[in-house]
Amino acid sequence: MMAFTLWRVLRRNLTTVLARRLLEMDERFREVSTEKVGPRLSSQLVRLSDQVGNRVNGHVEIGLSRGSHYVKSPYHSSTGL
Protein backbone atom coordinates (compact mmCIF):
# COMPACT_ATOMS: atom_id res chain seq x y z
CA MET A 1 0.00 0.00 0.00
CA MET A 2 2.80 2.43 0.90
CA ALA A 3 4.59 1.74 -2.40
CA PHE A 4 1.39 2.58 -4.31
CA THR A 5 1.01 5.86 -2.39
CA LEU A 6 4.64 6.78 -3.07
CA TRP A 7 4.19 5.97 -6.76
CA ARG A 8 1.15 8.27 -6.95
CA VAL A 9 3.07 11.10 -5.28
CA LEU A 10 6.04 10.57 -7.59
CA ARG A 11 3.78 10.55 -10.64
CA ARG A 12 2.03 13.75 -9.52
CA ASN A 13 5.37 15.50 -8.87
CA LEU A 14 6.75 14.39 -12.22
CA THR A 15 3.63 15.61 -14.01
CA THR A 16 3.95 18.99 -12.27
CA VAL A 17 7.62 19.35 -13.21
CA LEU A 18 6.98 18.37 -16.82
CA ALA A 19 4.03 20.76 -17.08
CA ARG A 20 6.17 23.65 -15.82
CA ARG A 21 8.94 22.82 -18.28
CA LEU A 22 6.44 22.66 -21.13
CA LEU A 23 5.05 26.08 -20.20
CA GLU A 24 8.61 27.50 -20.04
CA MET A 25 9.40 26.07 -23.47
CA ASP A 26 6.17 27.48 -24.87
CA GLU A 27 6.98 30.93 -23.47
CA ARG A 28 10.52 30.85 -24.88
CA PHE A 29 9.31 29.69 -28.28
CA ARG A 30 6.84 32.58 -28.33
CA GLU A 31 9.60 35.03 -27.36
CA VAL A 32 11.95 33.76 -30.06
CA SER A 33 9.28 33.94 -32.72
CA THR A 34 7.74 37.30 -31.80
CA GLU A 35 10.17 39.50 -29.86
CA LYS A 36 13.28 41.37 -30.83
CA VAL A 37 16.67 40.51 -29.34
CA GLY A 38 16.69 43.14 -26.55
CA PRO A 39 13.48 42.04 -24.82
CA ARG A 40 14.39 38.36 -25.28
CA LEU A 41 17.80 38.91 -23.72
CA SER A 42 16.39 40.83 -20.77
CA SER A 43 13.77 38.13 -20.13
CA GLN A 44 16.44 35.45 -20.17
CA LEU A 45 18.65 37.43 -17.79
CA VAL A 46 15.75 37.78 -15.34
CA ARG A 47 15.12 34.03 -15.51
CA LEU A 48 18.81 33.33 -15.07
CA SER A 49 19.04 35.64 -12.05
CA ASP A 50 16.12 33.80 -10.45
CA GLN A 51 17.83 30.44 -10.99
CA VAL A 52 21.50 31.09 -10.23
CA GLY A 53 21.77 34.66 -8.97
CA ASN A 54 23.00 35.57 -5.52
CA ARG A 55 21.69 38.61 -3.69
CA VAL A 56 24.60 40.82 -2.60
CA ASN A 57 24.12 44.29 -1.09
CA GLY A 58 20.71 44.82 -2.67
CA HIS A 59 21.54 43.59 -6.16
CA VAL A 60 21.81 40.22 -7.90
CA GLU A 61 25.13 38.80 -9.03
CA ILE A 62 25.37 36.08 -11.64
CA GLY A 63 28.77 34.39 -11.58
CA LEU A 64 30.16 33.51 -14.97
CA SER A 65 33.44 31.72 -15.37
CA ARG A 66 35.52 30.08 -18.01
CA GLY A 67 35.85 26.95 -15.90
CA SER A 68 35.40 23.38 -17.02
CA HIS A 69 32.09 24.13 -18.78
CA TYR A 70 33.63 26.81 -21.00
CA VAL A 71 33.87 25.78 -24.64
CA LYS A 72 36.42 27.65 -26.68
CA SER A 73 35.14 28.87 -29.99
CA PRO A 74 37.00 27.63 -33.07
CA TYR A 75 36.96 31.25 -34.22
CA HIS A 76 38.73 32.54 -31.10
CA SER A 77 42.33 33.53 -31.65
CA SER A 78 44.73 33.55 -28.73
CA THR A 79 46.98 35.92 -30.70
CA GLY A 80 44.23 38.53 -31.03
CA LEU A 81 44.46 38.43 -34.83
N, C-alpha and C positions, 0 to 999 in steps of 0.2 A: 504494500500500500504506500509506504513512504517513497519508494522508487518511482511509483506512478506520479505522486505529488511533485517530486523533484523534477521529473520529466516535463510536467505541465508548466512549472515555473520556468524551466530552462527554455522551453518552446516559446512561452510568452515573452521572455526577455530577448530572445533571438529575433522574434518578429518585430519587437519594438526597435531594436538596433537597426535591423534591415530597413524598416520603414523610414527611420530618420535619415539613413544614408541615401535612400532613394529620393527623399525630399531635397537633400543637399545637392545631389547630382542634378535633379530637375532644375533647381534654382541656378546652379552654375551653368547648365546648358542654356537656360534662358538668358543669363547675363552675357555669355559668349556670343549668342546669336543676335542680341538686341542692343547691347550697350557698347559704348566706345571704350577705349583702353583705360582712360583715367578712372572712371567710375568702377570698372571691373577690378583694377589694381587696388583701389581704396577699399572695396568690399573684401577682397582677399586678405589685405593687411589687417583689417578688423577681425576677420575670422582667425587669422594666424595669431593675433595678439590674444584672443580669447583662449586659444589652445595651448600656446607655448610661451606667452608673455609673462614677465615677472613685474609686479608693481614695485617701483622704487621711487621714493620721494615724490609721490603724486603723479608719476607717469609710468608708462609701460615700456619695458625693454624687451626686445626680441634678440636673443643671442644668435649670431650667425658666425660660423667658423668654416675654415677650409680643412677640417679634420678628415677623418676616414671616409666620410660620406661625400666629400668634395670630388667631383669628376672634372678633370682638366679638359678643356675644350681642345679639339684638334687644331683649332684656328688660333689658339693662344701662343704667342711667341715669348719665350723667356728673354730674348734679346731686345724686345721692344720694337722690332722692325715690322 
